[in-house]
Amino acid sequence: MENKPPSSTPSPPPPPPPTPLQNNPSIDYEPRTLSEHEINLAREAAIHIMNTHTKEEALKIFLAGLVPVTISRPSKEEVVVSDGTDDELN
């Protein structure tokens, strides 16, 4: 049996343990749903606004604070619309 001299370079430290994955349910990112009671309150408030304001004023109230939705990148897929007939195949 041959005795080897100890290595002059120390062994590297062990790698750190893997970090646990953050499991955030996608429900956290979904908009909240109104309860039936909240829907009824909103409906009553909307009816009150429609009954006490002109159509133009009510529209301004309902649309206040809304921001148009923009698409961040154009779609690369072509949209194909079919009426369900097989005319294209004949």
N, C-alpha and C positions, 0 to 999 in steps of 0.2 A: 504494500500500500504506500502510495506516494503522498507526502504532505505538501500541499500547495500553500505558498505564502498568502496571507490575507490580501485581498484586493486593495489597491491604494485609492480607488474612487468609491465613494459611498453609493449605495443603491438609491435609485430615485424614490421619492416618496410615493406612496400609493395614490391613485387618482381619487378625487373627491367622490363621495357617493352621488348617484344621480338625484337630481332634484325632483320632487314629486310633481306630477302634472297638475296644473290648476284646472280643476273640473268645474267650469262655470256653466250651469245649464243654460241652454239657449233661451229659455223662458225669461231669463233676466234681461234679455235684450229686446224682447217683444213689447209692444205697447200694452199698457194696462187696459183691461176691459172694464167698462162701467157696469155697475150692478143694475138690476132692474129698477130699483128705487132712484138711482142717479139718472138713468135714462128717462124716467117719468118726470123728474124735476127739470131736466134739460128740455124735454118736449113742452112742458108747461111754460117755461121761460121763453121758448121760441114762439109759441102761440101768443103770449103776451106782447112780445116785440112786434109780431105781425099785426096784431090788433091795435097797437098804439102808435105805429109809425107808418110812414108811406112805404111803398115797395122799395123805392130807391134807398131810403134811410135804413130799412131792415136789411137790405142786401149789403150795405156798407158795414153794418154791425156784424152780420154773420161772416163776412169775409175779412174783417179786421184781423191783422196779424198773420194771415196766411202767406206763405212764401211759395212761389212756383217751384215745382220739382224739376231739377236739371239732371241730365244723364252725364255721368262722369266720363264715359268713353263710348264711342259709337259701336254698335253691334256689328260683328263681322259676318254674321249669318244673314243669308237672304231669307226674306219672308215670302213664303209661297202660299197663296190663297187658292183654295179649290172649292168649287161649288158642289163637289161630290159626284159629278158625272165623269164618265170615262172618255169624253170627247177627245182628250189629248192623246189617247192611246190608239185611236182609229186612224 
